[in-house]
Amino acid sequence: MTAEHVLVHVTTDSEESAHGLADSAVRARLAACAQIEGPITSVYWWEGEVQQGQEWRVSCKTTAARYPALESHLLDRHPYDTPEIIATPITGGSAVYLAWVTEEVSSS
């Protein structure tokens, strides 16, 4: 089964950057909705060492068909060299909500 909708998570280093990514994705009709959470603490390997820092998470709702364009959009605007961009299939949910997501990212 292939999911028609995906939840896309991206993290960034500041609240300002998170708002910029969320706003631009929604305005470009690549995400129907984007939510910002943070600050969160991330612990990760980078350049051979364990690093730790505060980040903000942006969660975007879109269709599987629009995901490649959303990923490209986020990569073009992201301040990191290797940003976390993860798409998770939405395998269930409110039919009315998911129809709204489809409608919003299909509008021009």
Backbone as XML, in Angstrom:
<?xml version="1.0"?>
<chain id="A" units="angstrom">
  <residue number="1" name="MET">
    <atom name="N" x="0.837" y="-1.178" z="0.000"/>
    <atom name="CA" x="0.000" y="0.000" z="0.000"/>
    <atom name="C" x="0.886" y="1.248" z="0.000"/>
  </residue>
  <residue number="2" name="THR">
    <atom name="N" x="0.624" y="2.149" z="-0.898"/>
    <atom name="CA" x="1.341" y="3.412" z="-0.963"/>
    <atom name="C" x="0.474" y="4.500" z="-0.354"/>
  </residue>
  <residue number="3" name="ALA">
    <atom name="N" x="1.038" y="5.257" z="0.558"/>
    <atom name="CA" x="0.301" y="6.333" z="1.206"/>
    <atom name="C" x="0.172" y="7.517" z="0.254"/>
  </residue>
  <residue number="4" name="GLU">
    <atom name="N" x="-0.981" y="8.145" z="0.269"/>
    <atom name="CA" x="-1.212" y="9.329" z="-0.553"/>
    <atom name="C" x="-0.710" y="10.600" z="0.123"/>
  </residue>
  <residue number="5" name="HIS">
    <atom name="N" x="-0.561" y="10.541" z="1.447"/>
    <atom name="CA" x="-0.156" y="11.718" z="2.226"/>
    <atom name="C" x="1.067" y="11.388" z="3.059"/>
  </residue>
  <residue number="6" name="VAL">
    <atom name="N" x="1.874" y="12.429" z="3.345"/>
    <atom name="CA" x="3.056" y="12.251" z="4.180"/>
    <atom name="C" x="3.165" y="13.378" z="5.194"/>
  </residue>
  <residue number="7" name="LEU">
    <atom name="N" x="3.796" y="13.048" z="6.309"/>
    <atom name="CA" x="4.152" y="14.009" z="7.338"/>
    <atom name="C" x="5.659" y="14.199" z="7.225"/>
  </residue>
  <residue number="8" name="VAL">
    <atom name="N" x="6.093" y="15.424" z="6.983"/>
    <atom name="CA" x="7.498" y="15.713" z="6.750"/>
    <atom name="C" x="8.049" y="16.503" z="7.936"/>
  </residue>
  <residue number="9" name="HIS">
    <atom name="N" x="9.087" y="15.951" z="8.563"/>
    <atom name="CA" x="9.752" y="16.626" z="9.682"/>
    <atom name="C" x="11.070" y="17.206" z="9.200"/>
  </residue>
  <residue number="10" name="VAL">
    <atom name="N" x="11.338" y="18.428" z="9.625"/>
    <atom name="CA" x="12.615" y="19.079" z="9.360"/>
    <atom name="C" x="12.996" y="19.846" z="10.621"/>
  </residue>
  <residue number="11" name="THR">
    <atom name="N" x="14.266" y="19.775" z="10.998"/>
    <atom name="CA" x="14.729" y="20.526" z="12.157"/>
    <atom name="C" x="15.669" y="21.627" z="11.695"/>
  </residue>
  <residue number="12" name="THR">
    <atom name="N" x="15.745" y="22.676" z="12.506"/>
    <atom name="CA" x="16.600" y="23.807" z="12.193"/>
    <atom name="C" x="17.093" y="24.461" z="13.477"/>
  </residue>
  <residue number="13" name="ASP">
    <atom name="N" x="18.034" y="25.379" z="13.334"/>
    <atom name="CA" x="18.760" y="25.900" z="14.489"/>
    <atom name="C" x="18.135" y="27.085" z="15.210"/>
  </residue>
  <residue number="14" name="SER">
    <atom name="N" x="17.047" y="27.654" z="14.704"/>
    <atom name="CA" x="16.459" y="28.810" z="15.377"/>
    <atom name="C" x="14.957" y="28.867" z="15.126"/>
  </residue>
  <residue number="15" name="GLU">
    <atom name="N" x="14.277" y="29.538" z="16.019"/>
    <atom name="CA" x="12.838" y="29.727" z="15.852"/>
    <atom name="C" x="12.560" y="30.537" z="14.586"/>
  </residue>
  <residue number="16" name="GLU">
    <atom name="N" x="13.380" y="31.531" z="14.318"/>
    <atom name="CA" x="13.214" y="32.360" z="13.124"/>
    <atom name="C" x="13.332" y="31.511" z="11.852"/>
  </residue>
  <residue number="17" name="SER">
    <atom name="N" x="14.327" y="30.644" z="11.805"/>
    <atom name="CA" x="14.505" y="29.763" z="10.653"/>
    <atom name="C" x="13.316" y="28.819" z="10.500"/>
  </residue>
  <residue number="18" name="ALA">
    <atom name="N" x="12.824" y="28.276" z="11.615"/>
    <atom name="CA" x="11.664" y="27.377" z="11.581"/>
    <atom name="C" x="10.446" y="28.094" z="11.009"/>
  </residue>
  <residue number="19" name="HIS">
    <atom name="N" x="10.218" y="29.327" z="11.458"/>
    <atom name="CA" x="9.073" y="30.099" z="10.937"/>
    <atom name="C" x="9.245" y="30.374" z="9.448"/>
  </residue>
  <residue number="20" name="GLY">
    <atom name="N" x="10.459" y="30.677" z="9.019"/>
    <atom name="CA" x="10.705" y="30.923" z="7.604"/>
    <atom name="C" x="10.443" y="29.698" z="6.748"/>
  </residue>
  <residue number="21" name="LEU">
    <atom name="N" x="10.905" y="28.534" z="7.209"/>
    <atom name="CA" x="10.680" y="27.290" z="6.462"/>
    <atom name="C" x="9.192" y="26.952" z="6.407"/>
  </residue>
  <residue number="22" name="ALA">
    <atom name="N" x="8.508" y="27.065" z="7.545"/>
    <atom name="CA" x="7.078" y="26.744" z="7.606"/>
    <atom name="C" x="6.273" y="27.685" z="6.717"/>
  </residue>
  <residue number="23" name="ASP">
    <atom name="N" x="6.504" y="28.970" z="6.859"/>
    <atom name="CA" x="5.751" y="29.961" z="6.098"/>
    <atom name="C" x="5.974" y="29.808" z="4.598"/>
  </residue>
  <residue number="24" name="SER">
    <atom name="N" x="7.222" y="29.631" z="4.191"/>
    <atom name="CA" x="7.502" y="29.534" z="2.756"/>
    <atom name="C" x="6.911" y="28.260" z="2.151"/>
  </residue>
  <residue number="25" name="ALA">
    <atom name="N" x="6.926" y="27.160" z="2.893"/>
    <atom name="CA" x="6.361" y="25.901" z="2.384"/>
    <atom name="C" x="4.849" y="26.003" z="2.202"/>
  </residue>
  <residue number="26" name="VAL">
    <atom name="N" x="4.177" y="26.640" z="3.161"/>
    <atom name="CA" x="2.719" y="26.790" z="3.059"/>
    <atom name="C" x="2.374" y="27.785" z="1.947"/>
  </residue>
  <residue number="27" name="ARG">
    <atom name="N" x="3.067" y="28.912" z="1.903"/>
    <atom name="CA" x="2.789" y="29.916" z="0.848"/>
    <atom name="C" x="3.031" y="29.360" z="-0.554"/>
  </residue>
  <residue number="28" name="ALA">
    <atom name="N" x="3.992" y="28.458" z="-0.690"/>
    <atom name="CA" x="4.282" y="27.838" z="-1.990"/>
    <atom name="C" x="3.319" y="26.704" z="-2.320"/>
  </residue>
  <residue number="29" name="ARG">
    <atom name="N" x="2.381" y="26.433" z="-1.433"/>
    <atom name="CA" x="1.394" y="25.354" z="-1.601"/>
    <atom name="C" x="2.046" y="23.980" z="-1.677"/>
  </residue>
  <residue number="30" name="LEU">
    <atom name="N" x="3.190" y="23.854" z="-0.987"/>
    <atom name="CA" x="3.855" y="22.557" z="-0.909"/>
    <atom name="C" x="3.460" y="21.821" z="0.360"/>
  </residue>
  <residue number="31" name="ALA">
    <atom name="N" x="2.933" y="22.540" z="1.328"/>
    <atom name="CA" x="2.395" y="21.970" z="2.564"/>
    <atom name="C" x="1.070" y="22.666" z="2.848"/>
  </residue>
  <residue number="32" name="ALA">
    <atom name="N" x="0.091" y="21.885" z="3.278"/>
    <atom name="CA" x="-1.203" y="22.470" z="3.638"/>
    <atom name="C" x="-1.122" y="23.133" z="5.002"/>
  </residue>
  <residue number="33" name="CYS">
    <atom name="N" x="-0.260" y="22.595" z="5.842"/>
    <atom name="CA" x="-0.125" y="23.061" z="7.216"/>
    <atom name="C" x="1.289" y="22.738" z="7.676"/>
  </residue>
  <residue number="34" name="ALA">
    <atom name="N" x="1.848" y="23.627" z="8.482"/>
    <atom name="CA" x="3.164" y="23.369" z="9.080"/>
    <atom name="C" x="3.104" y="23.801" z="10.533"/>
  </residue>
  <residue number="35" name="GLN">
    <atom name="N" x="3.534" y="22.933" z="11.412"/>
    <atom name="CA" x="3.544" y="23.228" z="12.841"/>
    <atom name="C" x="4.984" y="23.301" z="13.324"/>
  </residue>
  <residue number="36" name="ILE">
    <atom name="N" x="5.225" y="24.214" z="14.266"/>
    <atom name="CA" x="6.563" y="24.436" z="14.797"/>
    <atom name="C" x="6.584" y="24.043" z="16.265"/>
  </residue>
  <residue number="37" name="GLU">
    <atom name="N" x="7.558" y="23.220" z="16.629"/>
    <atom name="CA" x="7.758" y="22.797" z="18.014"/>
    <atom name="C" x="9.167" y="23.162" z="18.436"/>
  </residue>
  <residue number="38" name="GLY">
    <atom name="N" x="9.305" y="23.581" z="19.667"/>
    <atom name="CA" x="10.648" y="23.811" z="20.161"/>
    <atom name="C" x="10.677" y="24.845" z="21.260"/>
  </residue>
  <residue number="39" name="PRO">
    <atom name="N" x="11.828" y="25.013" z="21.817"/>
    <atom name="CA" x="13.048" y="24.323" z="21.421"/>
    <atom name="C" x="13.069" y="22.870" z="21.907"/>
  </residue>
  <residue number="40" name="ILE">
    <atom name="N" x="13.774" y="22.053" z="21.156"/>
    <atom name="CA" x="14.038" y="20.670" z="21.527"/>
    <atom name="C" x="15.555" y="20.519" z="21.632"/>
  </residue>
  <residue number="41" name="THR">
    <atom name="N" x="15.993" y="19.531" z="22.368"/>
    <atom name="CA" x="17.426" y="19.262" z="22.464"/>
    <atom name="C" x="17.754" y="18.077" z="21.580"/>
  </residue>
  <residue number="42" name="SER">
    <atom name="N" x="18.711" y="18.263" z="20.700"/>
    <atom name="CA" x="19.160" y="17.185" z="19.814"/>
    <atom name="C" x="20.574" y="16.773" z="20.200"/>
  </residue>
  <residue number="43" name="VAL">
    <atom name="N" x="20.820" y="15.472" z="20.212"/>
    <atom name="CA" x="22.137" y="14.897" z="20.464"/>
    <atom name="C" x="22.450" y="14.061" z="19.229"/>
  </residue>
  <residue number="44" name="TYR">
    <atom name="N" x="23.614" y="14.312" z="18.596"/>
    <atom name="CA" x="23.884" y="13.693" z="17.307"/>
    <atom name="C" x="25.387" y="13.657" z="17.023"/>
  </residue>
  <residue number="45" name="TRP">
    <atom name="N" x="25.765" y="12.779" z="16.098"/>
    <atom name="CA" x="27.141" y="12.736" z="15.613"/>
    <atom name="C" x="27.288" y="13.779" z="14.522"/>
  </residue>
  <residue number="46" name="TRP">
    <atom name="N" x="28.365" y="14.567" z="14.574"/>
    <atom name="CA" x="28.681" y="15.503" z="13.499"/>
    <atom name="C" x="30.180" y="15.730" z="13.490"/>
  </residue>
  <residue number="47" name="GLU">
    <atom name="N" x="30.778" y="15.529" z="12.340"/>
    <atom name="CA" x="32.200" y="15.714" z="12.144"/>
    <atom name="C" x="33.036" y="14.928" z="13.157"/>
  </residue>
  <residue number="48" name="GLY">
    <atom name="N" x="32.640" y="13.668" z="13.393"/>
    <atom name="CA" x="33.398" y="12.757" z="14.234"/>
    <atom name="C" x="33.210" y="12.921" z="15.725"/>
  </residue>
  <residue number="49" name="GLU">
    <atom name="N" x="32.309" y="13.789" z="16.147"/>
    <atom name="CA" x="32.081" y="14.012" z="17.575"/>
    <atom name="C" x="30.594" y="14.035" z="17.893"/>
  </residue>
  <residue number="50" name="VAL">
    <atom name="N" x="30.281" y="13.691" z="19.128"/>
    <atom name="CA" x="28.905" y="13.819" z="19.587"/>
    <atom name="C" x="28.660" y="15.289" z="19.904"/>
  </residue>
  <residue number="51" name="GLN">
    <atom name="N" x="27.627" y="15.836" z="19.307"/>
    <atom name="CA" x="27.245" y="17.232" z="19.484"/>
    <atom name="C" x="25.898" y="17.297" z="20.195"/>
  </residue>
  <residue number="52" name="GLN">
    <atom name="N" x="25.597" y="18.443" z="20.738"/>
    <atom name="CA" x="24.299" y="18.663" z="21.385"/>
    <atom name="C" x="23.904" y="20.117" z="21.148"/>
  </residue>
  <residue number="53" name="GLY">
    <atom name="N" x="22.638" y="20.343" z="20.861"/>
    <atom name="CA" x="22.193" y="21.716" z="20.651"/>
    <atom name="C" x="20.685" y="21.828" z="20.624"/>
  </residue>
  <residue number="54" name="GLN">
    <atom name="N" x="20.224" y="23.051" z="20.711"/>
    <atom name="CA" x="18.793" y="23.309" z="20.627"/>
    <atom name="C" x="18.393" y="23.441" z="19.169"/>
  </residue>
  <residue number="55" name="GLU">
    <atom name="N" x="17.245" y="22.878" z="18.858"/>
    <atom name="CA" x="16.677" y="22.977" z="17.517"/>
    <atom name="C" x="15.174" y="23.194" z="17.627"/>
  </residue>
  <residue number="56" name="TRP">
    <atom name="N" x="14.589" y="23.541" z="16.489"/>
    <atom name="CA" x="13.138" y="23.647" z="16.360"/>
    <atom name="C" x="12.720" y="22.683" z="15.270"/>
  </residue>
  <residue number="57" name="ARG">
    <atom name="N" x="11.585" y="22.013" z="15.480"/>
    <atom name="CA" x="11.076" y="21.028" z="14.523"/>
    <atom name="C" x="9.879" y="21.621" z="13.792"/>
  </residue>
  <residue number="58" name="VAL">
    <atom name="N" x="9.898" y="21.491" z="12.477"/>
    <atom name="CA" x="8.772" y="21.892" z="11.642"/>
    <atom name="C" x="8.165" y="20.610" z="11.086"/>
  </residue>
  <residue number="59" name="SER">
    <atom name="N" x="6.851" y="20.453" z="11.265"/>
    <atom name="CA" x="6.125" y="19.285" z="10.759"/>
    <atom name="C" x="5.162" y="19.756" z="9.681"/>
  </residue>
  <residue number="60" name="CYS">
    <atom name="N" x="5.374" y="19.283" z="8.462"/>
    <atom name="CA" x="4.568" y="19.696" z="7.313"/>
    <atom name="C" x="3.678" y="18.550" z="6.853"/>
  </residue>
  <residue number="61" name="LYS">
    <atom name="N" x="2.426" y="18.873" z="6.543"/>
    <atom name="CA" x="1.506" y="17.882" z="5.983"/>
    <atom name="C" x="1.345" y="18.153" z="4.497"/>
  </residue>
  <residue number="62" name="THR">
    <atom name="N" x="1.567" y="17.111" z="3.688"/>
    <atom name="CA" x="1.471" y="17.266" z="2.244"/>
    <atom name="C" x="1.075" y="15.939" z="1.607"/>
  </residue>
  <residue number="63" name="THR">
    <atom name="N" x="1.023" y="15.923" z="0.289"/>
    <atom name="CA" x="0.744" y="14.682" z="-0.430"/>
    <atom name="C" x="2.062" y="14.043" z="-0.855"/>
  </residue>
  <residue number="64" name="ALA">
    <atom name="N" x="2.023" y="12.748" z="-1.096"/>
    <atom name="CA" x="3.211" y="12.046" z="-1.574"/>
    <atom name="C" x="3.665" y="12.628" z="-2.910"/>
  </residue>
  <residue number="65" name="ALA">
    <atom name="N" x="2.717" y="13.037" z="-3.734"/>
    <atom name="CA" x="3.055" y="13.608" z="-5.040"/>
    <atom name="C" x="3.795" y="14.936" z="-4.912"/>
  </residue>
  <residue number="66" name="ARG">
    <atom name="N" x="3.505" y="15.716" z="-3.871"/>
    <atom name="CA" x="4.143" y="17.022" z="-3.690"/>
    <atom name="C" x="5.431" y="16.942" z="-2.872"/>
  </residue>
  <residue number="67" name="TYR">
    <atom name="N" x="5.707" y="15.757" z="-2.296"/>
    <atom name="CA" x="6.886" y="15.632" z="-1.445"/>
    <atom name="C" x="8.195" y="16.012" z="-2.149"/>
  </residue>
  <residue number="68" name="PRO">
    <atom name="N" x="8.478" y="15.531" z="-3.358"/>
    <atom name="CA" x="9.762" y="15.904" z="-3.977"/>
    <atom name="C" x="9.952" y="17.418" z="-4.095"/>
  </residue>
  <residue number="69" name="ALA">
    <atom name="N" x="8.909" y="18.136" z="-4.441"/>
    <atom name="CA" x="9.003" y="19.601" z="-4.551"/>
    <atom name="C" x="9.199" y="20.231" z="-3.183"/>
  </residue>
  <residue number="70" name="LEU">
    <atom name="N" x="8.523" y="19.696" z="-2.155"/>
    <atom name="CA" x="8.699" y="20.214" z="-0.798"/>
    <atom name="C" x="10.127" y="19.970" z="-0.323"/>
  </residue>
  <residue number="71" name="GLU">
    <atom name="N" x="10.652" y="18.782" z="-0.546"/>
    <atom name="CA" x="12.026" y="18.482" z="-0.138"/>
    <atom name="C" x="13.007" y="19.448" z="-0.806"/>
  </residue>
  <residue number="72" name="SER">
    <atom name="N" x="12.869" y="19.662" z="-2.094"/>
    <atom name="CA" x="13.737" y="20.574" z="-2.822"/>
    <atom name="C" x="13.624" y="21.996" z="-2.268"/>
  </residue>
  <residue number="73" name="HIS">
    <atom name="N" x="12.419" y="22.426" z="-1.986"/>
    <atom name="CA" x="12.153" y="23.755" z="-1.417"/>
    <atom name="C" x="12.870" y="23.909" z="-0.074"/>
  </residue>
  <residue number="74" name="LEU">
    <atom name="N" x="12.738" y="22.909" z="0.783"/>
    <atom name="CA" x="13.373" y="22.968" z="2.101"/>
    <atom name="C" x="14.896" y="22.971" z="1.983"/>
  </residue>
  <residue number="75" name="LEU">
    <atom name="N" x="15.436" y="22.137" z="1.117"/>
    <atom name="CA" x="16.887" y="22.079" z="0.926"/>
    <atom name="C" x="17.444" y="23.418" z="0.431"/>
  </residue>
  <residue number="76" name="ASP">
    <atom name="N" x="16.723" y="24.074" z="-0.468"/>
    <atom name="CA" x="17.161" y="25.360" z="-1.010"/>
    <atom name="C" x="17.197" y="26.467" z="0.042"/>
  </residue>
  <residue number="77" name="ARG">
    <atom name="N" x="16.360" y="26.352" z="1.083"/>
    <atom name="CA" x="16.216" y="27.421" z="2.069"/>
    <atom name="C" x="16.811" y="27.098" z="3.436"/>
  </residue>
  <residue number="78" name="HIS">
    <atom name="N" x="17.345" y="25.905" z="3.587"/>
    <atom name="CA" x="17.796" y="25.453" z="4.900"/>
    <atom name="C" x="19.220" y="25.924" z="5.194"/>
  </residue>
  <residue number="79" name="PRO">
    <atom name="N" x="19.488" y="26.348" z="6.446"/>
    <atom name="CA" x="20.834" y="26.813" z="6.779"/>
    <atom name="C" x="21.863" y="25.697" z="6.993"/>
  </residue>
  <residue number="80" name="TYR">
    <atom name="N" x="21.447" y="24.446" z="7.157"/>
    <atom name="CA" x="22.384" y="23.347" z="7.425"/>
    <atom name="C" x="22.948" y="22.779" z="6.130"/>
  </residue>
  <residue number="81" name="ASP">
    <atom name="N" x="24.163" y="22.218" z="6.216"/>
    <atom name="CA" x="24.750" y="21.486" z="5.094"/>
    <atom name="C" x="24.009" y="20.173" z="4.850"/>
  </residue>
  <residue number="82" name="THR">
    <atom name="N" x="23.609" y="19.509" z="5.946"/>
    <atom name="CA" x="22.930" y="18.220" z="5.872"/>
    <atom name="C" x="21.685" y="18.265" z="6.756"/>
  </residue>
  <residue number="83" name="PRO">
    <atom name="N" x="20.610" y="18.886" z="6.286"/>
    <atom name="CA" x="19.418" y="19.000" z="7.127"/>
    <atom name="C" x="18.672" y="17.675" z="7.276"/>
  </residue>
  <residue number="84" name="GLU">
    <atom name="N" x="18.061" y="17.532" z="8.443"/>
    <atom name="CA" x="17.164" y="16.395" z="8.669"/>
    <atom name="C" x="15.852" y="16.692" z="7.974"/>
  </residue>
  <residue number="85" name="ILE">
    <atom name="N" x="15.543" y="15.906" z="6.960"/>
    <atom name="CA" x="14.237" y="15.982" z="6.297"/>
    <atom name="C" x="13.751" y="14.548" z="6.193"/>
  </residue>
  <residue number="86" name="ILE">
    <atom name="N" x="12.705" y="14.228" z="6.928"/>
    <atom name="CA" x="12.197" y="12.858" z="6.988"/>
    <atom name="C" x="10.713" y="12.864" z="6.647"/>
  </residue>
  <residue number="87" name="ALA">
    <atom name="N" x="10.319" y="12.031" z="5.702"/>
    <atom name="CA" x="8.920" y="11.891" z="5.314"/>
    <atom name="C" x="8.384" y="10.570" z="5.839"/>
  </residue>
  <residue number="88" name="THR">
    <atom name="N" x="7.289" y="10.646" z="6.566"/>
    <atom name="CA" x="6.636" y="9.465" z="7.114"/>
    <atom name="C" x="5.268" y="9.313" z="6.454"/>
  </residue>
  <residue number="89" name="PRO">
    <atom name="N" x="4.973" y="8.157" z="5.893"/>
    <atom name="CA" x="3.669" y="7.957" z="5.267"/>
    <atom name="C" x="2.541" y="8.090" z="6.293"/>
  </residue>
  <residue number="90" name="ILE">
    <atom name="N" x="1.475" y="8.725" z="5.894"/>
    <atom name="CA" x="0.259" y="8.786" z="6.712"/>
    <atom name="C" x="-0.644" y="7.676" z="6.192"/>
  </residue>
  <residue number="91" name="THR">
    <atom name="N" x="-0.823" y="6.649" z="6.992"/>
    <atom name="CA" x="-1.597" y="5.487" z="6.550"/>
    <atom name="C" x="-3.037" y="5.511" z="7.028"/>
  </residue>
  <residue number="92" name="GLY">
    <atom name="N" x="-3.391" y="6.511" z="7.800"/>
    <atom name="CA" x="-4.769" y="6.653" z="8.261"/>
    <atom name="C" x="-4.972" y="8.043" z="8.807"/>
  </residue>
  <residue number="93" name="GLY">
    <atom name="N" x="-6.216" y="8.419" z="8.947"/>
    <atom name="CA" x="-6.530" y="9.737" z="9.477"/>
    <atom name="C" x="-7.912" y="10.162" z="9.035"/>
  </residue>
  <residue number="94" name="SER">
    <atom name="N" x="-8.305" y="11.324" z="9.483"/>
    <atom name="CA" x="-9.605" y="11.876" z="9.127"/>
    <atom name="C" x="-9.686" y="12.089" z="7.620"/>
  </residue>
  <residue number="95" name="ALA">
    <atom name="N" x="-10.661" y="11.469" z="6.981"/>
    <atom name="CA" x="-10.818" y="11.588" z="5.529"/>
    <atom name="C" x="-11.049" y="13.046" z="5.131"/>
  </residue>
  <residue number="96" name="VAL">
    <atom name="N" x="-11.796" y="13.769" z="5.938"/>
    <atom name="CA" x="-12.075" y="15.176" z="5.639"/>
    <atom name="C" x="-10.778" y="15.995" z="5.715"/>
  </residue>
  <residue number="97" name="TYR">
    <atom name="N" x="-9.975" y="15.754" z="6.748"/>
    <atom name="CA" x="-8.707" y="16.481" z="6.896"/>
    <atom name="C" x="-7.760" y="16.162" z="5.746"/>
  </residue>
  <residue number="98" name="LEU">
    <atom name="N" x="-7.606" y="14.892" z="5.422"/>
    <atom name="CA" x="-6.690" y="14.500" z="4.359"/>
    <atom name="C" x="-7.148" y="15.027" z="3.001"/>
  </residue>
  <residue number="99" name="ALA">
    <atom name="N" x="-8.454" y="15.113" z="2.783"/>
    <atom name="CA" x="-8.975" y="15.724" z="1.552"/>
    <atom name="C" x="-8.614" y="17.208" z="1.512"/>
  </residue>
  <residue number="100" name="TRP">
    <atom name="N" x="-8.676" y="17.865" z="2.671"/>
    <atom name="CA" x="-8.294" y="19.274" z="2.760"/>
    <atom name="C" x="-6.814" y="19.451" z="2.418"/>
  </residue>
  <residue number="101" name="VAL">
    <atom name="N" x="-5.955" y="18.560" z="2.952"/>
    <atom name="CA" x="-4.525" y="18.619" z="2.633"/>
    <atom name="C" x="-4.331" y="18.525" z="1.126"/>
  </residue>
  <residue number="102" name="THR">
    <atom name="N" x="-4.965" y="17.562" z="0.505"/>
    <atom name="CA" x="-4.845" y="17.378" z="-0.944"/>
    <atom name="C" x="-5.298" y="18.628" z="-1.690"/>
  </residue>
  <residue number="103" name="GLU">
    <atom name="N" x="-6.429" y="19.180" z="-1.293"/>
    <atom name="CA" x="-6.966" y="20.375" z="-1.955"/>
    <atom name="C" x="-6.005" y="21.561" z="-1.826"/>
  </residue>
  <residue number="104" name="GLU">
    <atom name="N" x="-5.454" y="21.764" z="-0.651"/>
    <atom name="CA" x="-4.599" y="22.933" z="-0.423"/>
    <atom name="C" x="-3.274" y="22.851" z="-1.170"/>
  </residue>
  <residue number="105" name="VAL">
    <atom name="N" x="-2.690" y="21.684" z="-1.292"/>
    <atom name="CA" x="-1.412" y="21.595" z="-1.997"/>
    <atom name="C" x="-1.608" y="21.431" z="-3.510"/>
  </residue>
  <residue number="106" name="SER">
    <atom name="N" x="-2.844" y="21.236" z="-3.918"/>
    <atom name="CA" x="-3.155" y="21.139" z="-5.349"/>
    <atom name="C" x="-3.563" y="22.488" z="-5.918"/>
  </residue>
  <residue number="107" name="SER">
    <atom name="N" x="-3.885" y="23.456" z="-5.028"/>
    <atom name="CA" x="-4.327" y="24.783" z="-5.479"/>
    <atom name="C" x="-3.137" y="25.605" z="-5.934"/>
  </residue>
  <residue number="108" name="SER">
    <atom name="N" x="-3.369" y="26.444" z="-6.889"/>
    <atom name="CA" x="-2.290" y="27.345" z="-7.343"/>
    <atom name="C" x="-2.683" y="28.780" z="-7.153"/>
  </residue>
</chain>
